[in-house]
Amino acid sequence: MDRAEFERRKSHLESELESGIELLRAGFRAQMKALEQLWLLDAAGAPAAPAREEAPGASSSSPRQAASPPLDRKRRPANELHQLVVTLLPQLPEVFDRTDILPRLGFQPRRSTFHSVLENLERSGAITKVESGRGAAPSRYRRL
């Protein structure tokens, strides 16, 4: 093995490490979001769903699927989604992603419309992108 091959393999291992860490972070964010939603439901007086015991290593259904509101195909007035997102901004964590916003909307907007709103907010200086999305990991934004 020459130096170039060593560097290539080293770079590949570092890349795999970063991918693995991001997957762990995405799982942690999903777990935290589910916990926060349970807390909010309990605090609002709604009966919380009973805790489910899982065997170690058992895989559960995707938290994104469980928490996603239904896709909304109804035509909405211009700028309604933008206004809703602006209204929700103060309630979001300082660093957030789309999975923090979508459950709070109560409906699932078209992906293109939702991302246009985020781009407009970024251009206007209300938010800034701190991490671009990769694979299943969504882009992360910071409130300004």
Backbone as CSV, one residue per row, in Angstrom:
resi,resn,N_x,N_y,N_z,CA_x,CA_y,CA_z,C_x,C_y,C_z
1,MET,0.857,-1.167,0.000,0.000,0.000,0.000,0.904,1.230,0.000
2,ASP,0.648,2.113,-0.938,1.435,3.360,-0.978,0.701,4.465,-0.215
3,ARG,1.298,5.630,-0.116,0.750,6.753,0.665,-0.616,7.204,0.124
4,ALA,-0.761,7.249,-1.194,-2.021,7.687,-1.805,-3.164,6.730,-1.442
5,GLU,-2.889,5.417,-1.485,-3.897,4.434,-1.124,-4.273,4.567,0.353
6,PHE,-3.276,4.771,1.218,-3.518,4.980,2.643,-4.419,6.184,2.860
7,GLU,-4.133,7.300,2.221,-4.933,8.520,2.375,-6.353,8.324,1.862
8,ARG,-6.496,7.586,0.757,-7.821,7.328,0.202,-8.651,6.504,1.181
9,ARG,-8.052,5.459,1.722,-8.771,4.610,2.681,-9.091,5.373,3.967
10,LYS,-8.160,6.173,4.413,-8.373,6.970,5.620,-9.533,7.938,5.410
11,SER,-9.540,8.599,4.259,-10.613,9.537,3.934,-11.960,8.820,3.883
12,HIS,-11.979,7.636,3.310,-13.213,6.851,3.226,-13.727,6.499,4.627
13,LEU,-12.826,6.069,5.509,-13.222,5.729,6.881,-13.763,6.947,7.618
14,GLU,-13.132,8.098,7.433,-13.610,9.322,8.075,-14.991,9.705,7.555
15,SER,-15.197,9.510,6.266,-16.500,9.803,5.673,-17.577,8.883,6.254
16,GLU,-17.269,7.593,6.407,-18.216,6.655,7.003,-18.509,7.015,8.454
17,LEU,-17.495,7.456,9.182,-17.683,7.885,10.564,-18.659,9.057,10.623
18,GLU,-18.461,10.065,9.774,-19.355,11.228,9.769,-20.784,10.829,9.412
19,SER,-20.929,9.918,8.466,-22.276,9.451,8.096,-22.941,8.744,9.269
20,GLY,-22.190,7.908,9.958,-22.729,7.202,11.109,-23.130,8.148,12.222
21,ILE,-22.305,9.144,12.483,-22.604,10.127,13.519,-23.872,10.896,13.160
22,GLU,-24.022,11.277,11.893,-25.214,12.007,11.477,-26.466,11.150,11.631
23,LEU,-26.365,9.844,11.344,-27.504,8.959,11.543,-27.881,8.894,13.018
24,LEU,-26.894,8.816,13.893,-27.167,8.815,15.326,-27.827,10.119,15.753
25,ARG,-27.324,11.235,15.239,-27.914,12.533,15.586,-29.356,12.628,15.104
26,ALA,-29.622,12.138,13.894,-30.982,12.181,13.354,-31.916,11.334,14.222
27,GLY,-31.454,10.172,14.655,-32.254,9.335,15.535,-32.515,10.013,16.868
28,PHE,-31.489,10.658,17.410,-31.633,11.382,18.676,-32.646,12.511,18.530
29,ARG,-32.554,13.282,17.418,-33.503,14.380,17.207,-34.932,13.851,17.120
30,ALA,-35.120,12.710,16.460,-36.454,12.130,16.337,-36.979,11.695,17.709
31,GLN,-36.113,11.110,18.510,-36.529,10.690,19.846,-36.874,11.896,20.715
32,MET,-36.069,12.940,20.634,-36.337,14.141,21.419,-37.648,14.784,20.989
33,LYS,-37.905,14.816,19.698,-39.142,15.408,19.200,-40.345,14.616,19.691
34,ALA,-40.250,13.288,19.655,-41.349,12.459,20.140,-41.577,12.699,21.633
35,LEU,-40.505,12.814,22.390,-40.620,13.081,23.825,-41.260,14.443,24.081
36,GLU,-40.835,15.459,23.315,-41.419,16.798,23.471,-42.904,16.792,23.127
37,GLN,-43.286,16.057,22.100,-44.691,15.992,21.726,-45.511,15.308,22.815
38,LEU,-44.963,14.258,23.407,-45.651,13.612,24.523,-45.802,14.579,25.693
39,TRP,-44.749,15.333,25.956,-44.785,16.310,27.046,-45.857,17.366,26.782
40,LEU,-45.896,17.879,25.541,-46.874,18.906,25.199,-48.295,18.360,25.300
41,LEU,-48.515,17.127,24.843,-49.840,16.518,24.939,-50.240,16.346,26.396
42,ASP,-49.317,15.883,27.215,-49.595,15.678,28.626,-49.843,17.009,29.321
43,ALA,-49.039,18.035,28.981,-49.188,19.350,29.596,-50.506,20.009,29.183
44,ALA,-50.989,19.700,27.989,-52.237,20.280,27.502,-53.456,19.580,28.093
45,GLY,-53.229,18.523,28.870,-54.345,17.820,29.492,-54.876,16.682,28.656
46,ALA,-54.328,16.494,27.475,-54.763,15.384,26.641,-54.149,14.105,27.189
47,PRO,-54.865,13.022,27.118,-54.290,11.775,27.627,-53.102,11.368,26.764
48,ALA,-51.991,11.110,27.408,-50.795,10.678,26.694,-50.944,9.213,26.338
49,ALA,-50.391,8.837,25.209,-50.424,7.439,24.804,-49.589,6.630,25.783
50,PRO,-50.033,5.416,26.114,-49.258,4.614,27.047,-47.896,4.291,26.466
51,ALA,-46.894,4.258,27.343,-45.536,3.943,26.895,-45.511,2.516,26.388
52,ARG,-44.777,2.310,25.334,-44.667,0.999,24.720,-43.319,0.417,25.048
53,GLU,-43.292,-0.777,25.574,-42.036,-1.444,25.866,-41.558,-2.104,24.584
54,GLU,-40.287,-1.929,24.278,-39.707,-2.572,23.108,-38.538,-3.415,23.541
55,ALA,-38.399,-4.516,22.900,-37.248,-5.358,23.173,-36.000,-4.659,22.675
56,PRO,-34.865,-4.830,23.369,-33.631,-4.201,22.895,-33.333,-4.658,21.480
57,GLY,-32.989,-3.708,20.640,-32.651,-4.008,19.245,-33.848,-4.087,18.333
58,ALA,-35.054,-3.992,18.876,-36.242,-4.038,18.026,-36.375,-2.717,17.303
59,SER,-36.732,-2.783,16.039,-36.876,-1.539,15.285,-38.330,-1.107,15.328
60,SER,-38.543,0.169,15.523,-39.905,0.701,15.561,-40.196,1.367,14.235
61,SER,-41.457,1.739,14.048,-41.811,2.437,12.813,-41.153,3.804,12.806
62,SER,-40.991,4.352,11.642,-40.310,5.643,11.494,-41.058,6.735,12.229
63,PRO,-40.354,7.534,13.089,-41.044,8.621,13.780,-41.585,9.656,12.813
64,ARG,-40.941,9.811,11.673,-41.415,10.778,10.686,-42.785,10.349,10.170
65,GLN,-42.968,9.035,9.921,-44.253,8.561,9.425,-45.342,8.718,10.471
66,ALA,-45.012,8.434,11.724,-46.011,8.501,12.778,-46.455,9.930,13.050
67,ALA,-45.556,10.897,12.922,-45.860,12.267,13.290,-46.317,13.130,12.113
68,SER,-46.270,12.604,10.898,-46.606,13.409,9.732,-48.099,13.639,9.638
69,PRO,-48.516,14.899,9.554,-49.928,15.168,9.311,-50.298,14.772,7.889
70,PRO,-51.580,14.646,7.596,-51.984,14.239,6.254,-51.596,15.289,5.205
71,LEU,-51.308,14.802,4.012,-50.959,15.683,2.902,-52.165,16.550,2.573
72,ASP,-51.943,17.847,2.482,-53.027,18.798,2.246,-53.008,19.219,0.785
73,ARG,-54.008,18.820,0.042,-54.095,19.183,-1.375,-55.063,20.327,-1.608
74,LYS,-55.640,20.868,-0.546,-56.593,21.960,-0.716,-55.836,23.245,-1.053
75,ARG,-56.392,24.001,-1.941,-55.777,25.269,-2.367,-55.893,26.274,-1.234
76,ARG,-54.790,26.886,-0.882,-54.754,27.862,0.210,-54.433,29.236,-0.355
77,PRO,-54.827,30.284,0.332,-54.522,31.637,-0.136,-53.006,31.865,-0.226
78,ALA,-52.631,32.738,-1.140,-51.211,33.069,-1.304,-50.652,33.563,0.014
79,ASN,-49.452,33.162,0.321,-48.709,33.570,1.518,-49.240,32.995,2.823
80,GLU,-50.282,32.163,2.799,-50.789,31.610,4.061,-49.730,30.740,4.734
81,LEU,-49.072,29.868,3.966,-48.043,29.002,4.546,-46.897,29.849,5.100
82,HIS,-46.499,30.865,4.343,-45.426,31.753,4.805,-45.798,32.403,6.137
83,GLN,-47.004,32.909,6.234,-47.455,33.563,7.463,-47.515,32.575,8.632
84,LEU,-47.962,31.343,8.365,-48.010,30.331,9.413,-46.611,30.010,9.933
85,VAL,-45.664,29.840,9.010,-44.293,29.516,9.416,-43.680,30.669,10.201
86,VAL,-43.910,31.904,9.748,-43.396,33.076,10.478,-43.983,33.116,11.886
87,THR,-45.260,32.790,12.022,-45.912,32.766,13.334,-45.310,31.689,14.235
88,LEU,-44.899,30.561,13.641,-44.339,29.456,14.422,-42.875,29.662,14.802
89,LEU,-42.159,30.520,14.089,-40.717,30.684,14.334,-40.356,30.903,15.802
90,PRO,-41.026,31.783,16.537,-40.636,31.991,17.940,-40.823,30.750,18.820
91,GLN,-41.684,29.822,18.398,-41.941,28.615,19.178,-40.934,27.505,18.899
92,LEU,-40.131,27.675,17.862,-39.188,26.637,17.464,-37.904,26.734,18.268
93,PRO,-37.162,25.625,18.360,-35.841,25.713,18.984,-34.954,26.656,18.166
94,GLU,-33.877,27.143,18.771,-33.003,28.081,18.054,-32.498,27.467,16.754
95,VAL,-32.077,26.209,16.799,-31.683,25.477,15.590,-32.768,24.432,15.347
96,PHE,-33.339,24.445,14.161,-34.486,23.592,13.867,-34.374,23.032,12.463
97,ASP,-35.244,22.087,12.156,-35.354,21.571,10.792,-36.839,21.423,10.454
98,ARG,-37.114,20.936,9.264,-38.510,20.856,8.808,-39.346,19.979,9.722
99,THR,-38.733,18.979,10.347,-39.501,18.084,11.210,-39.950,18.770,12.495
100,ASP,-39.393,19.929,12.803,-39.873,20.715,13.944,-41.093,21.549,13.559
101,ILE,-41.212,21.884,12.285,-42.284,22.773,11.821,-43.520,22.004,11.367
102,LEU,-43.320,20.981,10.550,-44.454,20.315,9.901,-45.522,19.802,10.870
103,PRO,-45.170,19.144,11.980,-46.242,18.683,12.875,-47.038,19.833,13.485
104,ARG,-46.433,20.984,13.633,-47.111,22.135,14.239,-48.054,22.837,13.265
105,LEU,-47.875,22.596,11.979,-48.765,23.211,10.990,-50.148,22.577,11.011
106,GLY,-50.205,21.279,11.283,-51.491,20.580,11.279,-51.874,20.053,9.915
107,PHE,-51.070,20.289,8.920,-51.284,19.748,7.583,-49.923,19.604,6.917
108,GLN,-49.872,18.811,5.881,-48.627,18.560,5.156,-48.660,19.360,3.849
109,PRO,-47.942,20.488,3.788,-47.942,21.273,2.545,-47.114,20.574,1.469
110,ARG,-47.267,21.029,0.268,-46.419,20.513,-0.810,-44.971,20.806,-0.474
111,ARG,-44.132,19.842,-0.764,-42.710,19.964,-0.439,-42.095,21.199,-1.095
112,SER,-42.404,21.427,-2.361,-41.824,22.558,-3.085,-42.269,23.892,-2.484
113,THR,-43.529,23.984,-2.099,-44.041,25.218,-1.503,-43.371,25.471,-0.158
114,PHE,-43.252,24.409,0.656,-42.640,24.539,1.967,-41.179,24.991,1.851
115,HIS,-40.432,24.390,0.932,-39.026,24.767,0.777,-38.881,26.176,0.196
116,SER,-39.835,26.595,-0.615,-39.818,27.982,-1.112,-39.988,28.965,0.037
117,VAL,-40.852,28.628,0.982,-41.058,29.481,2.157,-39.752,29.584,2.946
118,LEU,-39.084,28.447,3.167,-37.822,28.469,3.906,-36.757,29.286,3.169
119,GLU,-36.707,29.152,1.851,-35.744,29.940,1.064,-36.055,31.433,1.169
120,ASN,-37.328,31.796,1.115,-37.710,33.210,1.242,-37.334,33.756,2.613
121,LEU,-37.557,32.965,3.660,-37.188,33.403,5.007,-35.668,33.552,5.137
122,GLU,-34.955,32.681,4.463,-33.487,32.781,4.489,-33.024,34.049,3.765
123,ARG,-33.619,34.329,2.605,-33.261,35.538,1.852,-33.612,36.808,2.610
124,SER,-34.714,36.766,3.369,-35.142,37.963,4.103,-34.354,38.168,5.393
125,GLY,-33.554,37.156,5.781,-32.735,37.292,6.978,-33.410,36.834,8.253
126,ALA,-34.566,36.183,8.149,-35.251,35.691,9.347,-34.608,34.417,9.884
127,ILE,-34.034,33.620,8.964,-33.352,32.382,9.350,-32.086,32.254,8.520
128,THR,-31.200,31.373,8.938,-30.018,31.060,8.151,-29.798,29.553,8.178
129,LYS,-29.318,28.999,7.088,-29.065,27.564,7.017,-27.738,27.284,7.706
130,VAL,-27.755,26.376,8.679,-26.522,26.035,9.387,-25.960,24.699,8.931
131,GLU,-26.805,23.871,8.308,-26.354,22.566,7.847,-27.251,22.115,6.708
132,SER,-26.649,21.817,5.569,-27.428,21.327,4.434,-27.812,19.878,4.660
133,GLY,-28.978,19.518,4.188,-29.450,18.156,4.345,-28.654,17.182,3.495
134,ARG,-28.559,15.950,4.006,-27.888,14.877,3.271,-28.690,13.609,3.466
135,GLY,-29.078,12.977,2.381,-29.840,11.736,2.493,-31.135,11.967,3.244
136,ALA,-31.334,11.198,4.314,-32.558,11.323,5.112,-32.463,12.456,6.122
137,ALA,-31.282,13.011,6.317,-31.098,14.093,7.300,-31.527,15.420,6.681
138,PRO,-32.487,16.114,7.301,-32.964,17.377,6.728,-31.990,18.531,6.968
139,SER,-32.116,19.572,6.169,-31.344,20.801,6.399,-31.738,21.379,7.739
140,ARG,-30.781,22.013,8.395,-31.035,22.617,9.698,-30.846,24.126,9.565
141,TYR,-31.694,24.862,10.267,-31.720,26.312,10.185,-31.593,26.928,11.587
142,ARG,-31.169,28.174,11.636,-31.085,28.910,12.905,-31.967,30.143,12.780
143,ARG,-32.756,30.379,13.829,-33.560,31.611,13.886,-32.630,32.786,14.131
144,LEU,-32.909,33.915,13.474,-32.107,35.136,13.696,-32.929,36.195,14.365
